[in-house]
Amino acid sequence: MRILLLNQCFHPDHVATAQHLTDLAVALSEAGHQVTAVAASRGYDNPDIRYPVRETWRGIDIRRIWTPGLGKKAKWRRLVDFGIFWANALRILLLLPRQDVTVCLTSPPLISTLGTVMARLKGGAVVPWVMDLNPDEAVAAGWLKAGGFVERTLTFIQNCSFRRASRIIALDRFMADRLKAKGVREEVIHTDAPWSHDQAVQYDVRARDAFRAEHGLTGKFVVMYSGNHSPCHPLDAVLAAAAEMKSEERLHFLFVGGGSEFKKVQAFAKERALKNITCLPYQPMEKLSGSLSSADLHLVVMGEPFVGIVHPCKIYNILTLGIPFLFIGPDQSHGSDLARRLNDPVHGRVARNGDVSSIVRQIREAMALGTQPVNAAARALGTEFSHGVLCPRLVQVIEQAAAERD
């Protein structure tokens, strides 16, 4: 079976969507399918990184698209990059043979529409894997006016694409509800979270100690935010808590990753001369166990307007490691659901967005308890979201979509 994977990011890029799509591609290839991936030739977070235009990796045919790599400093830069990606992706897809299934992620926005158009022209099934919803995200972030001509047009295009899908992968029940509100039939929606990287990430004491020593964190109580820094995950209250706790020498905040808000975190620390904040770039997969294991308390943040639009996928690696976490977000959200399921206020803490005093109190309580042993209940919950459970299930969904289309 021919399967096309369409997304801005793919192997060897390190952002979450690239890693998950790469996992899926490998699983599909190992299942005997002919897999083609179409992605950008530049790094997502660092456009100075360039990848080969064409290569075969683990049996997967990778076609990469040139974009100017204007970056994310202004909206027009993103729009130009997105537009050129779209145009070049269209050219490549027109030249490819008919695909039995096209799996579309959601970067750049509305890319599933391109997969739908190609399927209408050539045949085959379309399966959007909705990592985030746009233009919903742009409206929630205040980048786009709700009800305006542009928003209504983009929403119409998005909904037309989704309603023609053979299957749609929603990441949680809140996203599934949003899709149903858009007119997507319930039987088309398959709800499954993106899996943890448990095949590569495990709690590692030696790697933890080495990572902490490398970055001057030995003897510290480390509070970590690791992953994409974006407006969907507002860090203002966390930064305010760090500023309030700057005199507590044992406490250190570690921000790891990238994204549009990463430089704001760096600027906040620099402007206030906060020595209790360290910022590090995304860590390569071979260092991820040490990086994530080095935390004593992980932070997972979800902005209220973004529930059902984006998903806190970082929480699955944290559960796999069994390290305590503090979820900062609304009560009705996937992160709160998981904290309630864990039913352990030491390992699964909850605070509301903007509640600096609660965040400070929770961190101080965690610091008073010290480094906690790996939590068996958290790891047991994490197995539900493991690669071994969820990736094969998604392969089945894709195969069924193709069979039904035939």
Legacy VTK file of the C-alpha trace (Angstrom):
# vtk DataFile Version 3.0
C-alpha trace
ASCII
DATASET POLYDATA
POINTS 406 float
0.000 0.000 0.000
1.284 3.482 -0.889
1.130 5.929 2.027
2.010 9.618 1.846
2.928 11.589 4.977
2.601 15.361 4.669
3.933 17.786 7.282
6.367 20.680 7.605
8.697 18.624 9.845
10.137 15.134 9.583
13.295 13.198 10.456
15.869 14.292 11.551
14.159 17.410 12.916
13.676 17.236 16.692
10.324 19.009 17.204
7.479 16.878 18.549
5.483 16.518 15.323
8.611 15.438 13.427
9.397 12.794 16.033
5.860 11.385 16.084
5.498 11.363 12.313
8.898 9.686 11.997
7.813 6.988 14.467
4.664 6.411 12.414
6.611 6.297 9.146
8.978 3.659 10.510
6.071 1.553 11.800
4.247 1.768 8.457
7.399 0.863 6.549
8.056 -2.087 8.850
4.468 -3.214 8.242
5.356 -3.567 4.555
3.904 -0.350 3.177
5.571 1.955 0.648
5.995 5.216 2.549
6.755 8.671 1.149
7.240 11.680 3.418
7.000 15.258 2.128
8.426 17.903 4.469
10.436 21.140 4.495
14.166 21.125 3.825
14.881 23.551 6.691
14.848 22.970 10.439
11.577 24.026 12.040
13.080 25.887 14.974
16.346 26.801 13.270
15.897 27.508 9.543
19.668 27.702 9.113
19.729 23.902 9.361
19.329 22.358 5.903
18.405 18.774 5.058
18.898 16.907 1.766
16.213 17.567 -0.833
15.847 13.837 -1.506
16.937 10.810 0.487
15.889 7.301 1.458
16.025 6.566 5.178
15.007 3.209 6.668
13.102 2.438 3.480
11.169 5.727 3.554
11.327 8.003 0.502
11.772 11.558 1.812
11.033 14.507 -0.498
11.933 17.873 0.987
10.571 21.253 -0.022
12.603 24.435 -0.375
11.351 27.432 1.591
13.134 30.760 2.117
13.402 30.170 5.885
12.327 33.673 6.851
11.656 32.578 10.438
9.009 33.578 12.968
9.913 37.150 13.871
6.866 38.532 12.051
3.575 37.086 10.809
4.326 38.035 7.200
7.503 35.955 7.362
5.533 32.903 8.462
2.898 33.493 5.792
5.509 33.692 3.024
7.205 30.498 4.242
3.826 28.744 4.479
2.762 29.923 1.026
5.967 28.740 -0.653
5.746 25.414 1.205
2.195 25.007 -0.088
3.155 25.822 -3.689
6.159 23.489 -3.737
4.236 20.725 -1.946
1.533 20.975 -4.615
4.159 20.552 -7.317
5.627 17.444 -5.653
2.229 15.881 -4.956
1.128 16.358 -8.567
4.209 14.446 -9.715
3.780 11.567 -7.256
1.733 8.507 -8.225
-1.681 7.901 -6.652
-1.448 7.266 -2.911
-3.746 4.833 -1.110
-3.700 7.020 2.004
-2.460 10.543 2.644
-1.788 11.304 6.316
-1.714 15.078 6.847
-0.573 16.798 10.000
-1.365 20.444 10.661
1.829 22.378 9.943
1.685 24.578 7.989
-1.949 25.401 8.800
-4.641 23.865 6.574
-2.155 21.523 4.881
-4.795 18.765 5.136
-6.721 20.690 2.484
-3.906 20.022 0.022
-4.077 16.313 0.820
-7.832 16.398 0.268
-7.464 18.095 -3.119
-4.899 15.526 -4.259
-7.106 12.660 -3.105
-10.038 14.126 -5.039
-7.886 14.363 -8.169
-6.129 11.008 -7.921
-8.194 8.947 -5.470
-7.269 7.439 -2.128
-8.140 8.161 1.495
-7.185 11.221 3.552
-6.450 10.978 7.277
-5.742 14.300 9.031
-3.750 13.836 12.246
-4.774 16.997 14.079
-1.825 18.159 16.171
-3.449 21.592 16.476
-6.529 23.274 15.077
-6.263 26.325 12.841
-7.577 28.938 12.304
-8.946 28.202 15.807
-5.494 28.622 17.355
-4.900 31.923 15.554
-8.229 33.254 16.867
-7.545 32.048 20.420
-4.104 33.704 20.342
-5.571 36.988 19.104
-3.742 36.815 15.760
-6.978 36.594 13.783
-10.336 38.280 14.334
-13.168 35.853 15.083
-16.010 36.260 12.606
-13.934 38.308 10.186
-13.787 37.525 6.481
-10.369 35.821 6.695
-11.357 33.669 9.673
-14.669 32.625 8.097
-12.965 31.758 4.816
-10.230 29.702 6.455
-12.747 27.939 8.707
-14.885 27.063 5.675
-11.859 25.591 3.876
-10.800 23.659 6.983
-14.270 22.250 7.600
-14.678 21.160 3.981
-11.410 19.235 4.236
-12.270 17.606 7.568
-15.748 16.544 6.437
-14.242 14.698 3.452
-11.709 12.790 5.563
-11.897 9.011 5.841
-10.648 9.255 9.426
-9.572 12.136 11.647
-7.164 11.613 14.530
-8.091 13.823 17.504
-5.666 13.956 20.426
-8.144 14.159 23.315
-11.859 14.340 24.094
-11.849 18.130 24.024
-10.452 18.183 20.486
-12.957 15.526 19.425
-15.785 17.714 20.735
-14.500 20.668 18.709
-14.384 18.536 15.572
-17.952 17.324 16.142
-19.062 20.948 16.574
-17.585 21.610 13.112
-19.836 18.967 11.596
-17.387 16.042 11.509
-19.253 12.763 11.933
-18.526 11.044 15.227
-17.806 7.691 13.578
-15.000 9.270 11.532
-13.161 10.595 14.601
-10.544 8.372 16.219
-9.291 9.782 19.538
-5.789 8.836 20.626
-3.004 10.869 22.176
0.457 11.185 20.623
2.609 8.559 22.324
5.510 9.009 24.677
9.039 8.332 23.479
9.306 5.484 25.958
11.344 3.406 23.509
14.109 6.024 23.810
13.402 7.903 27.062
13.687 6.256 30.484
14.570 7.518 33.949
18.371 7.411 34.027
20.181 8.253 37.286
23.644 8.426 35.745
22.480 10.582 32.819
20.548 12.780 35.291
23.646 13.362 37.416
25.801 14.027 34.356
23.317 16.509 32.875
22.934 18.351 36.183
26.711 18.534 36.629
27.182 19.792 33.054
24.783 22.690 33.623
25.677 23.594 37.201
22.542 22.079 38.746
24.086 19.621 41.201
22.409 19.975 44.594
19.588 22.114 43.178
15.849 21.447 43.209
15.154 21.743 39.474
11.779 22.900 38.143
11.711 22.239 34.395
9.619 23.385 31.473
10.714 21.356 28.447
9.278 21.631 24.936
7.624 24.201 22.711
7.427 27.706 24.195
4.347 29.224 22.563
1.401 31.483 23.466
-0.675 28.310 23.830
1.385 27.514 26.924
1.568 30.872 28.767
4.588 31.095 31.050
3.997 34.555 32.555
2.862 33.197 35.925
5.773 30.723 36.029
8.244 33.519 35.331
6.607 35.687 37.994
6.983 32.778 40.429
10.665 32.438 39.502
11.192 36.159 40.155
9.408 35.916 43.508
11.552 32.945 44.542
14.891 34.315 43.304
16.394 34.379 46.814
15.836 30.648 47.392
19.296 29.437 46.471
18.441 25.755 46.324
15.723 26.312 43.692
16.461 26.557 39.966
14.168 26.926 36.943
15.261 25.228 33.723
13.592 26.079 30.396
14.508 23.689 27.582
13.300 23.871 23.990
12.374 26.575 21.534
9.453 28.346 19.938
8.208 31.899 19.583
8.181 32.582 23.353
11.607 31.108 24.152
13.429 34.406 23.610
10.911 36.131 25.888
11.916 33.784 28.697
15.576 34.568 28.031
14.850 38.307 27.965
12.845 38.116 31.212
15.737 36.435 33.018
18.310 38.845 31.582
16.340 42.038 32.291
15.818 41.062 35.936
19.268 39.491 36.372
17.656 36.264 37.587
20.366 33.738 38.323
17.795 31.050 39.139
16.783 30.638 35.468
18.699 28.686 32.819
17.569 28.384 29.186
18.775 25.542 26.951
17.899 24.623 23.359
16.071 21.426 22.377
18.113 18.408 23.394
18.907 15.649 20.885
17.121 12.349 21.405
20.256 10.667 22.759
20.391 13.252 25.590
16.658 13.417 26.269
16.660 10.836 29.069
19.302 12.780 30.972
17.634 16.123 30.339
14.133 15.062 31.408
15.410 12.924 34.299
17.305 15.924 35.705
14.055 17.614 36.825
12.625 17.290 40.328
9.343 18.871 39.228
8.118 19.169 35.635
5.791 21.929 34.471
2.990 21.327 31.974
1.109 24.484 30.954
-2.111 24.930 28.972
-3.735 28.274 28.185
-7.490 28.292 28.766
-8.503 29.413 25.252
-6.466 26.575 23.721
-8.173 23.558 25.292
-9.135 21.223 22.459
-7.012 23.227 20.028
-3.555 22.063 21.131
-2.532 19.138 23.314
-0.062 18.793 26.239
1.845 15.893 24.682
4.941 16.477 26.865
3.059 14.983 29.815
3.423 11.422 28.498
7.224 11.380 28.727
6.886 12.779 32.256
4.492 9.997 33.256
6.848 7.428 31.723
9.696 8.792 33.861
7.543 8.816 37.016
8.709 12.323 38.007
6.286 14.715 39.791
4.603 17.339 37.626
2.633 20.530 38.147
-0.103 21.062 35.578
-0.980 24.738 35.178
-4.232 25.183 33.319
-8.042 25.013 33.450
-9.942 22.384 35.392
-11.660 21.159 32.233
-8.653 20.049 30.221
-6.695 16.924 29.396
-3.889 17.759 31.831
-6.341 18.071 34.714
-7.978 14.806 33.624
-4.646 12.995 33.902
-3.810 14.571 37.274
-7.195 13.390 38.600
-6.600 9.895 37.240
-3.229 9.764 38.969
-4.966 10.805 42.217
-1.687 11.682 43.932
-1.259 15.369 44.899
2.473 14.866 45.417
3.155 13.586 41.894
0.277 15.206 40.023
-0.178 18.788 41.204
-2.599 21.311 39.668
-2.695 25.130 39.625
-4.659 27.626 37.585
-3.246 29.977 34.977
-2.253 33.307 36.454
-2.373 32.082 40.051
1.203 32.948 40.978
0.676 32.406 44.717
-0.621 28.867 44.117
2.298 28.069 41.793
4.787 29.362 44.368
3.097 27.378 47.138
3.062 24.174 45.091
6.744 24.525 44.194
7.714 25.201 47.809
5.717 22.163 48.972
7.441 20.012 46.360
10.863 21.405 47.301
10.214 20.662 50.986
9.559 17.013 50.102
12.778 16.872 48.081
13.555 14.582 45.170
10.838 11.931 45.019
11.391 8.306 44.048
10.081 7.203 40.675
6.310 6.862 41.007
4.982 3.446 39.968
1.395 4.666 39.558
2.489 7.443 37.182
4.535 5.002 35.127
1.593 2.586 35.008
-0.643 5.374 33.723
2.072 6.303 31.248
2.007 2.819 29.698
-1.456 3.618 28.277
0.241 6.308 26.193
3.329 4.354 25.217
4.701 3.980 21.713
4.090 0.239 21.841
0.369 0.740 22.535
-0.578 3.798 20.472
1.634 3.646 17.362
0.395 0.186 16.215
-3.177 1.354 16.842
-2.677 4.333 14.534
-1.181 2.067 11.860
-4.389 0.001 12.041
-6.580 3.092 11.678
-4.666 4.126 8.542
-4.889 0.649 7.039
-8.635 0.520 7.724
-9.140 3.918 6.090
-7.479 2.625 2.915
-9.492 -0.618 2.958
-12.781 1.245 3.331
-11.905 3.660 0.522
-11.191 0.730 -1.795
LINES 1 407
406 0 1 2 3 4 5 6 7 8 9 10 11 12 13 14 15 16 17 18 19 20 21 22 23 24 25 26 27 28 29 30 31 32 33 34 35 36 37 38 39 40 41 42 43 44 45 46 47 48 49 50 51 52 53 54 55 56 57 58 59 60 61 62 63 64 65 66 67 68 69 70 71 72 73 74 75 76 77 78 79 80 81 82 83 84 85 86 87 88 89 90 91 92 93 94 95 96 97 98 99 100 101 102 103 104 105 106 107 108 109 110 111 112 113 114 115 116 117 118 119 120 121 122 123 124 125 126 127 128 129 130 131 132 133 134 135 136 137 138 139 140 141 142 143 144 145 146 147 148 149 150 151 152 153 154 155 156 157 158 159 160 161 162 163 164 165 166 167 168 169 170 171 172 173 174 175 176 177 178 179 180 181 182 183 184 185 186 187 188 189 190 191 192 193 194 195 196 197 198 199 200 201 202 203 204 205 206 207 208 209 210 211 212 213 214 215 216 217 218 219 220 221 222 223 224 225 226 227 228 229 230 231 232 233 234 235 236 237 238 239 240 241 242 243 244 245 246 247 248 249 250 251 252 253 254 255 256 257 258 259 260 261 262 263 264 265 266 267 268 269 270 271 272 273 274 275 276 277 278 279 280 281 282 283 284 285 286 287 288 289 290 291 292 293 294 295 296 297 298 299 300 301 302 303 304 305 306 307 308 309 310 311 312 313 314 315 316 317 318 319 320 321 322 323 324 325 326 327 328 329 330 331 332 333 334 335 336 337 338 339 340 341 342 343 344 345 346 347 348 349 350 351 352 353 354 355 356 357 358 359 360 361 362 363 364 365 366 367 368 369 370 371 372 373 374 375 376 377 378 379 380 381 382 383 384 385 386 387 388 389 390 391 392 393 394 395 396 397 398 399 400 401 402 403 404 405
